[in-house]
Every structure is written in structure tokens, then in C-alpha cells.
């Protein structure tokens, strides 16, 4: 398709959005535009030279029409039925090309729609996608905040707190935006997290606080909540709650990432006794955790600390708490249950660093190895076998191996797994992308807070 043909296609679709057209024609025009954009995005994945040229031509052609397209789509939302609204918003999310030119009319349209359709999950999800595109543009981010922040206060006092948290999360993921929203959004967020028992709210709220700590730690230290405590103290109160046994494993799922960022970004300003208590609380929660995802999250805390502060500092800190053997043993025995390319790389490489250190405290550990298979079992009746099956899980025995032997086995297993994933072209998982964002500046963090664990072991 030539550039001339692309222009003709877009112009025909835009004409279908004219106010004089009937609704069915407008909806077909929406679908035509959406199909066009999705096709060109899909073409870039295929990678053929001719298709890449088509995509480049499309990107050059669409922006001049963006204002007209947005204006007509926005008008179409007036008095729209739910079905029409879904189609229009989905199209709007697809055709945003130059956010700086169209941000104001889009925001004036979608934010009130979001507030009035909080019970419509599809509207919420599409609006979140639209806001994410807009706020990623540094020039537009302040405009987004002007439109989005005021309604969030009211939503926090409604039944749709979770939707508000999801919007806040997309805002605070942007390093330039997070410091701006601390004064207006942190206090109601802390109020919800410290009073709710809802697992979904605690999980999403923990993620939101993680990004606050990542991108706005100076503002957290300076901010005062309505209860008179600092923003940092409020975050630590939430951390303590998530690590307490009263919160379910699913509700505490985000605590690992939050604790990691607190230790990486704020340990230099925390009292030594607080860091001491925090590491001990993580170890205690690790001992009580049942869900593999939570175990992985908590073990990743120690893995990230190994990468950031060094093996000796972390081993000394854990030894001073009396949990070194438990933490390292639990970690390596559950390593083969970990999932996600990023988490697997971080934790496995940290275990390799433990081995490379040749620290006697690690080398002397004896951990659970492979399951032992009975070879001398006797023939039994089916009814007897069925009756005994319920207790078999308690009778399973494992070999005992050294830390080094266990790690070699894990390396071999992981190598095979990565080879299989490479063949399936499944290496680019979403958790890797998120994780790399969290992990990329650990070296800079280490240089600014590296003395923390030395202070801990000397206390």
C-alpha cells in the first residue's frame, strides 16, 4: 500500500465519523481505523522490509489527521450507549499518535467518562491505557495531573478504591510525575492501606508505594500526613502490616518489591534498629509463607541486597539476626519454583555470588536434594493403596546435599529451561521489563547507601 493509498484510506474512515453520518456508519469507521492501526503495529512485529516501510508511511500519515479524528470520536461519546462507548474509547486508545496536540480534548472527555462509569471495567481499562500513553509524554504529564488528580480524592471514598489505585499506579510509574503527586495522593492512599483488609487493595497499594519510594523518596521524607507522621513513617507502617501474619499471602504479594526499594533507597536515613527489625520481619514472614509467589518475592529481597551491597555484608547482617542458615536454605530449596525470566536471573546469579564467595557459612550448609524413590515396595491391594495415598505426601523423603551440589543442579535445570524458551521465542516476558526498570540503577543506590549493612552488623 502506497502512501497515497494510506491517506485515502484514512480520509475515507474520517469521513465516516462525520457528525452527519448515522451511528452504524460511525461505528464501522471506528473499526476501520482501529483495524488499520492494529495491522500496522502487527506489521512491525513481523519485520519484513516492505511491511516496515508501510508502517513508517502510516506513522507519517496519521498525525496530521489526529486532531480531526479525536474531535469526532469525542463528539461520538455524547449520549453514547455502553456498546458504542466501548468501541469509541478503544479506537481513541489506538489512534493517539502525538499526545501533545490532542491531550486537552481527550482528557476533558475520558476523565468524566471514567468517573461516571467506574462500574464498567472495560471503560476503566481503556481509559487507563489512554492515560498511560498521555502521562508518558513529559510535556503532557502536568496537564494529565490537572485533570486526573482532583476526581481521585472522591473515588477514594467510594466503592471503587481499587480503580483509583490503578490510576495512581500508572501515574507514579513515571519518575517525573511521582514527586508531584506525593502531596495530594499519598495521604489518602496510606489511610486506605492502613485500615483495609482487602487483599487486592493491599497488593495494588504495595505496588503503588514501591514506585513512590523508587521515584519520590526525598518527598516522602519531607511530607507530613494528617496524622502527623512523615510519609516515610507511613510507608514503614504499611510495610509492617504487610509483613504481619494477619495479612494473607495474596495480600502481602507486593511486600517483597516494596521492602527491596525501602532498603535500597532509604536505608541510609533509617535507624539501624529499624533496618534490623525489617530484615528480621522479612525472614519471619518467609518462614510463614505458603504461596510460592510470596516466597519468591521475599527471597528476591535478599537476592537484590546481595547484588547491591555485596555477599559479605548481607551474610554478616543475616548472621547477626540468627537467620543466615534459614534464609539461604529456604531460598535455594525453593529456587526451582521461581518463575519469570527477570526474577530467575536475579536470584540465581545472587546464589552464584554466594558460592563464588567461598564463605564457610554457605559452603557448610546441607540442603534438601532430589526426592528419594522407593525400590523395595511390596505389592498391595488397590483399596490399601488408596487408603494410604492420603498420607504419602508426609512420607516423601529427600536426599541431603551440599549447597554447591544443589546449585549446580539448579544451573543445569535452568539452562535447559532457558534453551526451551529460546526455541519458543518466549524470552521477552512483561515481568522482565518491569523488573529491569527496578533493577537497573542498583549500582548507583549501592554507592549512596552502601554503609547501611556495615552499620547493622556493628550495632
C-alpha positions as CSV (number, residue, x, y, z in Angstrom):
1,X,0.0,0.0,0.0
2,X,1.5,3.3,-1.1
3,X,1.4,6.5,1.0
4,X,-1.3,7.9,-1.3
5,X,-3.4,4.8,-0.7
6,X,-2.9,5.1,3.1
7,X,-4.0,8.7,3.0
8,X,-7.1,7.8,1.0
9,X,-7.9,5.0,3.5
10,X,-7.6,7.3,6.5
11,X,-9.6,10.1,4.8
12,X,-12.4,7.7,4.0
13,X,-12.5,6.5,7.6
14,X,-12.6,10.0,8.9
15,X,-15.5,10.9,6.6
16,X,-17.4,8.0,8.2
17,X,-17.0,9.8,11.5
18,X,-18.7,13.0,10.3
19,X,-21.5,14.2,12.6
20,X,-24.0,13.9,9.8
21,X,-23.4,10.2,9.5
22,X,-25.6,7.6,11.2
23,X,-24.3,5.7,14.1
24,X,-23.7,2.4,12.3
25,X,-21.5,4.1,9.7
26,X,-19.6,5.9,12.5
27,X,-19.0,2.6,14.3
28,X,-17.8,1.0,11.1
29,X,-15.4,3.9,10.6
30,X,-14.1,3.4,14.2
31,X,-13.5,-0.3,13.5
32,X,-11.7,0.6,10.2
33,X,-9.4,3.0,11.9
34,X,-8.7,0.6,14.7
35,X,-8.0,-2.3,12.3
36,X,-5.7,-0.1,10.3
37,X,-3.6,0.9,13.4
38,X,-3.5,-2.7,14.8
39,X,-2.5,-4.0,11.4
40,X,0.4,-1.6,11.2
41,X,1.5,-2.4,14.7
42,X,1.4,-6.1,13.9
43,X,3.4,-5.5,10.8
44,X,6.3,-4.1,12.8
45,X,6.5,-7.4,14.7
46,X,6.8,-9.4,11.5
47,X,9.8,-7.4,10.4
48,X,9.5,-7.7,6.6
49,X,11.2,-4.8,4.8
50,X,8.1,-4.0,2.8
51,X,5.8,-4.1,5.8
52,X,8.2,-1.9,7.8
53,X,8.0,0.7,5.0
54,X,4.2,0.6,5.2
55,X,4.4,1.2,9.0
56,X,6.7,4.1,8.6
57,X,4.4,5.6,6.0
58,X,1.4,5.1,8.3
59,X,3.2,6.9,11.1
60,X,4.0,9.8,8.8
61,X,0.4,9.9,7.5
62,X,-1.7,9.6,10.7
63,X,-0.6,12.6,12.9
64,X,-1.9,15.3,10.6
65,X,-5.4,13.9,11.0
66,X,-5.1,13.2,14.8
67,X,-6.9,16.4,15.8
68,X,-9.9,15.8,13.5
69,X,-10.1,12.1,14.5
70,X,-10.0,12.9,18.2
71,X,-12.6,15.7,17.8
72,X,-15.1,13.4,16.0
73,X,-14.5,10.5,18.4
74,X,-15.0,12.7,21.4
75,X,-18.3,14.0,20.0
76,X,-19.4,10.4,19.4
77,X,-19.2,9.7,23.1
78,X,-22.0,12.1,23.9
79,X,-25.1,10.2,25.0
80,X,-23.5,7.0,23.6
81,X,-24.8,3.6,24.6
82,X,-22.3,1.4,26.5
83,X,-21.6,-0.7,23.4
84,X,-20.9,2.5,21.3
85,X,-18.8,3.9,24.1
86,X,-16.6,0.8,24.3
87,X,-15.9,0.9,20.5
88,X,-15.2,4.7,20.5
89,X,-12.8,4.5,23.5
90,X,-11.0,1.5,22.1
91,X,-10.4,3.4,18.9
92,X,-9.3,6.5,20.7
93,X,-6.7,4.5,22.6
94,X,-5.3,3.2,19.3
95,X,-5.1,6.4,17.4
96,X,-3.3,8.6,19.9
97,X,-0.1,9.4,18.0
98,X,1.0,12.9,19.1
99,X,-0.3,13.3,22.6
100,X,0.8,16.9,23.0
101,X,-1.6,18.0,20.3
102,X,-4.7,16.2,21.5
103,X,-4.3,15.8,25.3
104,X,-6.7,18.5,26.4
105,X,-9.8,17.4,24.5
106,X,-9.1,13.7,25.2
107,X,-8.7,14.4,29.0
108,X,-11.9,16.6,29.1
109,X,-13.7,13.6,27.5
110,X,-12.3,10.5,29.2
111,X,-11.8,11.6,32.8
112,X,-15.5,12.4,33.3
113,X,-16.4,9.2,31.5
114,X,-14.2,7.2,33.8
115,X,-15.7,8.8,36.9
116,X,-19.3,8.2,35.7
117,X,-18.5,4.6,34.5
118,X,-16.5,3.2,37.4
119,X,-18.6,0.1,37.5
120,X,-17.8,-0.6,33.8
121,X,-14.5,-2.5,33.8
122,X,-14.0,-2.2,30.1
123,X,-14.3,1.6,30.2
124,X,-11.9,1.7,33.1
125,X,-9.2,-0.5,31.4
126,X,-9.3,1.5,28.2
127,X,-9.2,4.9,30.0
128,X,-6.2,3.6,31.9
129,X,-4.5,2.7,28.6
130,X,-5.2,6.2,27.3
131,X,-3.9,7.9,30.4
132,X,-0.8,5.8,30.3
133,X,0.0,7.0,26.8
134,X,-0.6,10.6,27.7
135,X,1.3,10.7,31.0
136,X,4.4,9.1,29.4
137,X,4.8,12.3,27.4
138,X,6.7,14.6,29.8
139,X,5.2,17.7,28.1
140,X,1.7,16.5,28.7
141,X,2.1,14.9,32.2
142,X,1.2,18.2,34.2
143,X,-1.9,18.5,32.1
144,X,-2.9,14.9,32.9
145,X,-2.4,15.6,36.6
146,X,-4.6,18.7,36.4
147,X,-7.5,16.6,35.1
148,X,-7.0,13.3,36.9
149,X,-5.9,14.2,40.4
150,X,-9.0,16.1,41.6
151,X,-11.5,13.3,41.0
152,X,-9.3,10.7,42.6
153,X,-10.0,12.1,46.1
154,X,-13.7,11.4,45.7
155,X,-13.1,7.9,44.2
156,X,-11.0,7.0,47.3
157,X,-14.2,7.5,49.4
158,X,-16.3,5.3,47.2
159,X,-16.6,1.6,46.5
160,X,-14.1,1.8,43.6
161,X,-10.9,2.4,45.5
162,X,-9.1,-0.3,43.5
163,X,-9.8,1.6,40.3
164,X,-8.3,4.7,41.9
165,X,-5.2,2.8,42.9
166,X,-4.7,1.5,39.4
167,X,-4.8,5.1,38.0
168,X,-2.4,6.2,40.7
169,X,0.0,3.4,39.8
170,X,0.2,4.4,36.2
171,X,1.0,8.0,37.4
172,X,3.7,7.1,39.9
173,X,5.5,4.8,37.5
174,X,6.7,7.9,35.7
175,X,9.8,9.2,37.6
176,X,8.9,12.9,36.8
177,X,5.3,12.5,37.9
178,X,5.7,10.6,41.2
179,X,7.2,13.6,43.2
180,X,4.3,15.8,42.1
181,X,1.5,13.6,43.4
182,X,3.0,12.9,46.8
183,X,1.4,15.9,48.5
184,X,-2.1,15.1,47.2
185,X,-2.3,11.3,46.8
186,X,0.0,9.8,49.4
187,X,-2.1,10.6,52.5
188,X,-5.4,9.1,51.3
189,X,-3.5,6.1,49.9
190,X,-1.9,5.4,53.3
191,X,-5.3,5.8,55.0
192,X,-6.8,3.1,52.9
193,X,-3.9,0.7,53.2
194,X,-3.7,1.0,57.0
195,X,-7.4,0.3,57.5
196,X,-8.3,-2.2,54.8
197,X,-8.2,-6.0,55.0
198,X,-8.9,-6.4,51.3
199,X,-6.1,-8.5,49.7
200,X,-6.4,-6.9,46.2
201,X,-6.2,-3.4,47.7
202,X,-3.1,-4.3,49.8
203,X,-1.4,-5.9,46.8
204,X,-2.0,-3.0,44.4
205,X,-1.3,-0.5,47.2
206,X,2.0,-2.1,47.9
207,X,3.0,-1.8,44.3
208,X,2.0,1.9,44.3
209,X,4.1,2.6,47.4
210,X,7.0,0.8,45.7
211,X,7.0,3.3,42.9
212,X,6.6,6.2,45.4
213,X,9.8,5.0,47.1
214,X,11.6,4.5,43.8
215,X,10.9,7.9,42.3
216,X,10.0,10.2,45.2
217,X,11.9,9.1,48.3
218,X,13.0,12.7,49.2
219,X,9.4,13.9,49.0
220,X,8.4,11.0,51.3
221,X,10.8,12.1,53.9
222,X,9.6,15.7,53.9
223,X,5.8,15.0,53.6
224,X,3.6,15.1,56.7
225,X,0.4,13.1,56.8
226,X,-2.8,14.2,58.5
227,X,-1.9,12.0,61.5
228,X,1.4,14.0,61.9
229,X,3.9,11.3,60.8
230,X,6.2,11.6,57.9
231,X,5.5,9.9,54.6
232,X,8.4,7.6,55.2
233,X,7.0,6.6,58.6
234,X,3.6,6.0,56.9
235,X,5.2,3.7,54.4
236,X,7.0,1.8,57.1
237,X,3.7,1.3,58.9
238,X,2.3,-0.3,55.7
239,X,5.4,-2.5,55.4
240,X,4.9,-3.7,58.9
241,X,1.3,-4.5,58.3
242,X,2.1,-6.4,55.1
243,X,4.8,-8.5,56.9
244,X,2.5,-9.3,59.8
245,X,0.9,-12.8,59.9
246,X,-2.6,-11.2,59.9
247,X,-2.3,-10.4,56.2
248,X,-2.9,-13.2,53.8
249,X,-0.2,-14.4,51.4
250,X,-2.1,-12.9,48.4
251,X,-2.5,-9.6,50.2
252,X,1.3,-9.5,51.0
253,X,2.4,-10.3,47.5
254,X,3.8,-6.9,46.8
255,X,5.7,-6.6,50.0
256,X,8.9,-8.0,48.6
257,X,9.3,-5.3,45.9
258,X,8.3,-2.6,48.4
259,X,10.8,-3.8,51.1
260,X,13.6,-4.0,48.5
261,X,13.1,-0.4,47.4
262,X,12.9,0.8,51.0
263,X,16.2,-0.9,51.8
264,X,17.9,0.2,48.6
265,X,16.7,3.8,48.6
266,X,16.0,4.7,52.3
267,X,18.3,2.5,54.4
268,X,20.8,5.4,54.8
269,X,18.1,7.5,56.6
270,X,16.6,4.7,58.6
271,X,17.8,3.9,62.1
272,X,19.9,0.8,62.3
273,X,17.4,-0.8,64.6
274,X,14.7,-0.2,62.0
275,X,16.7,-2.0,59.3
276,X,17.4,-4.7,61.8
277,X,13.7,-5.2,62.5
278,X,12.8,-5.0,58.9
279,X,15.2,-7.8,57.8
280,X,14.0,-9.9,60.7
281,X,10.4,-9.4,59.8
282,X,11.1,-10.4,56.2
283,X,12.8,-13.6,57.5
284,X,9.9,-14.3,59.8
285,X,7.3,-13.8,57.0
286,X,9.4,-16.1,54.8
287,X,9.1,-18.8,57.4
288,X,5.3,-18.4,57.5
289,X,4.7,-18.0,53.7
290,X,2.8,-20.8,51.9
291,X,2.3,-19.3,48.4
292,X,5.2,-19.9,46.1
293,X,4.8,-16.4,44.7
294,X,5.3,-14.8,48.1
295,X,8.3,-17.0,48.9
296,X,9.8,-15.9,45.6
297,X,9.1,-12.2,46.3
298,X,10.7,-12.4,49.8
299,X,13.8,-14.3,48.6
300,X,14.2,-11.8,45.8
301,X,14.7,-9.1,48.6
302,X,17.8,-10.9,49.7
303,X,19.0,-11.5,46.2
304,X,18.7,-7.8,45.3
305,X,20.6,-6.9,48.5
306,X,23.4,-9.3,47.6
307,X,23.8,-7.6,44.2
308,X,23.6,-4.1,45.7
309,X,25.6,-4.4,48.9
310,X,27.8,-7.5,48.4
311,X,27.8,-11.0,49.7
312,X,29.8,-10.4,52.9
313,X,27.7,-7.5,54.1
314,X,24.4,-9.4,53.7
315,X,25.7,-12.7,55.2
316,X,27.0,-10.7,58.2
317,X,23.7,-9.0,58.6
318,X,21.8,-12.2,58.4
319,X,24.2,-13.9,60.8
320,X,23.7,-11.1,63.3
321,X,20.0,-11.8,63.2
322,X,20.5,-15.5,63.6
323,X,18.7,-16.3,60.3
324,X,21.5,-16.9,57.9
325,X,21.1,-20.7,57.6
326,X,17.3,-20.5,57.4
327,X,17.2,-17.8,54.7
328,X,19.8,-19.3,52.4
329,X,18.5,-22.8,52.8
330,X,14.8,-21.8,52.2
331,X,15.9,-19.7,49.2
332,X,17.9,-22.4,47.4
333,X,15.3,-25.1,48.2
334,X,12.6,-23.1,46.6
335,X,14.7,-21.7,43.7
336,X,13.3,-24.3,41.2
337,X,9.8,-23.0,41.9
338,X,10.7,-19.4,40.8
339,X,9.2,-18.1,37.6
340,X,9.7,-15.1,35.3
341,X,13.0,-14.5,33.5
342,X,14.0,-11.5,35.4
343,X,13.4,-13.0,38.9
344,X,15.1,-16.2,37.9
345,X,18.2,-14.4,36.7
346,X,18.4,-12.1,39.7
347,X,18.0,-14.9,42.3
348,X,20.2,-17.5,40.5
349,X,23.0,-15.0,39.9
350,X,22.9,-14.0,43.6
351,X,23.2,-17.6,44.6
352,X,26.2,-17.9,42.3
353,X,27.7,-14.9,44.1
354,X,27.2,-16.7,47.4
355,X,29.0,-19.7,46.0
356,X,31.8,-17.7,44.5
357,X,32.5,-16.0,47.8
358,X,33.5,-19.4,49.2
359,X,32.2,-18.3,52.6
360,X,32.3,-21.3,55.0
361,X,28.9,-20.3,56.4
362,X,27.4,-21.0,53.0
363,X,29.6,-24.0,51.9
364,X,28.8,-25.8,55.1
365,X,25.0,-25.7,54.5
366,X,23.3,-29.0,53.8
367,X,20.0,-28.7,52.0
368,X,17.2,-30.8,50.5
369,X,18.2,-32.5,47.3
370,X,16.3,-34.9,45.0
371,X,13.3,-36.9,46.0
372,X,14.1,-40.5,47.0
373,X,12.3,-43.3,45.1
374,X,11.4,-46.5,47.0
375,X,12.8,-49.5,45.2
376,X,11.7,-52.3,47.6
377,X,8.0,-51.6,47.8
378,X,5.7,-54.6,48.2
379,X,2.6,-55.4,46.2
380,X,-0.6,-54.2,47.9
381,X,-4.3,-54.2,47.3
382,X,-5.9,-51.3,45.4
383,X,-8.0,-50.4,48.4
384,X,-5.0,-50.5,50.7
385,X,-3.1,-48.3,48.2
386,X,-5.9,-45.8,48.0
387,X,-6.2,-45.7,51.8
388,X,-2.5,-44.9,52.1
389,X,-2.4,-42.3,49.4
390,X,-3.6,-39.5,51.6
391,X,-0.5,-39.8,53.9
392,X,2.1,-40.3,51.2
393,X,2.9,-36.6,51.0
394,X,4.1,-36.8,54.6
395,X,6.3,-39.9,53.9
396,X,8.2,-38.4,50.9
397,X,11.9,-38.3,51.7
398,X,14.7,-36.3,50.0
399,X,18.4,-36.7,49.8
400,X,20.6,-34.3,51.6
401,X,23.2,-32.4,49.5
402,X,25.6,-29.6,49.9
403,X,24.8,-26.0,48.9
404,X,27.2,-26.2,46.0
405,X,25.8,-29.5,44.7
406,X,22.2,-28.2,44.9
407,X,23.2,-25.0,43.0
408,X,24.9,-27.0,40.2
409,X,21.7,-29.0,39.7
410,X,19.7,-25.8,39.6
411,X,22.0,-24.3,37.0
412,X,21.7,-27.3,34.7
413,X,17.9,-27.3,35.0
414,X,17.7,-23.6,34.4
415,X,19.9,-23.8,31.3
416,X,17.7,-26.4,29.8
417,X,14.6,-24.3,30.6
418,X,16.1,-21.2,29.0
419,X,17.1,-23.2,25.9
420,X,13.5,-24.4,25.5
421,X,12.1,-20.9,26.0
422,X,14.6,-19.5,23.4
423,X,13.4,-22.0,20.9
424,X,9.8,-21.0,21.6
425,X,10.8,-17.3,21.2
426,X,9.2,-16.6,24.6
427,X,12.1,-14.8,26.3
428,X,10.6,-11.3,26.4
429,X,8.2,-11.5,29.3
430,X,6.5,-8.5,30.8
431,X,7.9,-9.2,34.3
432,X,11.4,-8.9,32.9
433,X,10.7,-5.4,31.6
434,X,9.2,-4.3,34.9
435,X,12.0,-5.9,36.8
436,X,14.7,-4.4,34.8
437,X,13.3,-0.9,35.4
438,X,13.5,-1.6,39.1
439,X,17.0,-3.2,39.0
440,X,18.9,-1.1,36.5
441,X,20.3,1.5,39.0
442,X,21.2,-0.7,41.9
443,X,24.9,0.2,41.5
444,X,24.1,3.9,42.0
445,X,21.9,3.0,45.0
446,X,24.7,0.9,46.4
447,X,27.2,3.8,46.2
448,X,24.8,6.1,48.2
449,X,23.6,3.6,50.9
450,X,26.4,1.0,51.0
451,X,27.3,1.7,54.6
452,X,23.9,0.6,55.9
453,X,24.7,-3.1,56.4
454,X,28.1,-2.4,57.8
455,X,26.4,-0.3,60.4
456,X,23.9,-3.1,61.0
457,X,26.5,-5.8,61.8
458,X,28.5,-3.4,64.0
459,X,25.5,-2.4,66.1
